Amino acid sequence: MQSTDVDVIEVGPRDGLQNEPVTVPTAAKVAYVEALVAAGLRRVEAVSFVHPGRVPQMADAEEVMARVPRVPGVRYAGLVLNERGLERALAAGVDEVNAVVVATETFSRRNQGMSVDDAVRGFGVIAGRARGAGLTVTLTVAASFGCPFEGEVDPARVAGLVRRCPDAQEVALADTIGVGVPADVRRLAEAVGEVTAAPLRFHFHNTRNTGYANAVAALEAGAAALDASAGGIGGCPFAPAATGNIATEDLLYLLHRSGLRTGADLPGVLAAAALIEKELGTRLPAQLGRAGTWPPPAR
């Protein structure tokens, strides 16, 4: 297997599809995952185990997990918000658990129906049980860069939450509503790096067209992993005006042209994006599928 300089984590099947108005059939979700795995992506956030009444697009999580290809070296993650979600994730056979703590009170109650303190306590329980079952545990701090209800978020607040969650094996800092700029990335990486030795992962949305600049800044600040969504789909159902993630294919073009290895095959990711674009029936935000790679293929 090709060695990597940057771990690109594919979140299209979960964070990408959860905010789409079209409910994608299970078979199409599985085909999307199959195409992403065939393209060389080795960490895929495939599903979330939340109440189907809140996120109906993820109601078939167990069925998706039962049908995705089990390929050596491929790890599937499921997002969980509480112990019930964890129980479903364990039963479904995920390899990783992504548990969320929101940086602000208002958004925490809108997103998870609980206070930040309750979410931190819940993370401790989730992490203990998941690690005991042999799963890798990621802590995602949502709205790390800004909150749609409370505004600016102090990096010290995010660092304080990370300090209170010592069982995290990886810390993902999420710009849930796409407000950050590279200077914010550097400040946040420095603040969080002072309180944890866990690898840092960043989750960017391109809402204000700063997502790719932020990705470069994150790598320069020592990030080990970046989230992206094939086609650039995504958003948060509980955050007003939240738009798509940075696109996997556009990110790969940026990284590969910069001499960095990801282990992913760009034409394969373009094929996966085309597949889900057809299923959703709308033009997706990613640019590379429109402009093409460079230099162009020989004719």
Rosetta blueprint (number, residue, H / E / L):
1 M L
2 Q L
3 S L
4 T L
5 D L
6 V L
7 D E
8 V E
9 I E
10 E E
11 V L
12 G H
13 P H
14 R H
15 D H
16 G H
17 L H
18 Q H
19 N H
20 E L
21 P L
22 V L
23 T L
24 V L
25 P L
26 T H
27 A H
28 A H
29 K H
30 V H
31 A H
32 Y H
33 V H
34 E H
35 A H
36 L H
37 V H
38 A H
39 A L
40 G L
41 L L
42 R L
43 R E
44 V E
45 E E
46 A E
47 V E
48 S E
49 F E
50 V L
51 H L
52 P L
53 G L
54 R L
55 V L
56 P H
57 Q H
58 M H
59 A L
60 D L
61 A H
62 E H
63 E H
64 V H
65 M H
66 A H
67 R H
68 V L
69 P L
70 R L
71 V L
72 P L
73 G L
74 V L
75 R E
76 Y E
77 A E
78 G E
79 L E
80 V E
81 L L
82 N L
83 E H
84 R H
85 G H
86 L H
87 E H
88 R H
89 A H
90 L H
91 A H
92 A H
93 G L
94 V L
95 D L
96 E E
97 V E
98 N E
99 A E
100 V E
101 V E
102 V E
103 A L
104 T L
105 E H
106 T H
107 F H
108 S H
109 R H
110 R H
111 N H
112 Q H
113 G L
114 M L
115 S L
116 V H
117 D H
118 D H
119 A H
120 V H
121 R H
122 G H
123 F H
124 G H
125 V H
126 I H
127 A H
128 G H
129 R H
130 A H
131 R H
132 G H
133 A L
134 G L
135 L L
136 T E
137 V E
138 T E
139 L E
140 T E
141 V E
142 A E
143 A L
144 S L
145 F L
146 G E
147 C E
148 P L
149 F L
150 E L
151 G E
152 E E
153 V L
154 D L
155 P H
156 A H
157 R H
158 V H
159 A H
160 G H
161 L H
162 V H
163 R H
164 R L
165 C L
166 P L
167 D L
168 A L
169 Q L
170 E E
171 V E
172 A E
173 L E
174 A E
175 D E
176 T L
177 I L
178 G L
179 V L
180 G L
181 V L
182 P H
183 A H
184 D H
185 V H
186 R H
187 R H
188 L H
189 A H
190 E H
191 A H
192 V H
193 G H
194 E L
195 V L
196 T L
197 A L
198 A L
199 P L
200 L E
201 R E
202 F E
203 H E
204 F E
205 H E
206 N L
207 T L
208 R L
209 N L
210 T L
211 G H
212 Y H
213 A H
214 N H
215 A H
216 V H
217 A H
218 A H
219 L H
220 E H
221 A L
222 G L
223 A L
224 A L
225 A E
226 L E
227 D E
228 A E
229 S E
230 A H
231 G H
232 G H
233 I L
234 G L
235 G L
236 C L
237 P L
238 F L
239 A L
240 P L
241 A L
242 A L
243 T L
244 G L
245 N E
246 I L
247 A E
248 T H
249 E H
250 D H
251 L H
252 L H
253 Y H
254 L H
255 L H
256 H H
257 R H
258 S L
259 G L
260 L L
261 R L
262 T L
263 G L
264 A L
265 D L
266 L H
267 P H
268 G H
269 V H
270 L H
271 A H
272 A H
273 A H
274 A H
275 L H
276 I H
277 E H
278 K H
279 E H
280 L H
281 G L
282 T L
283 R L
284 L L
285 P L
286 A L
287 Q L
288 L H
289 G H
290 R H
291 A H
292 G L
293 T L
294 W L
295 P L
296 P L
297 P L
298 A L
299 R L
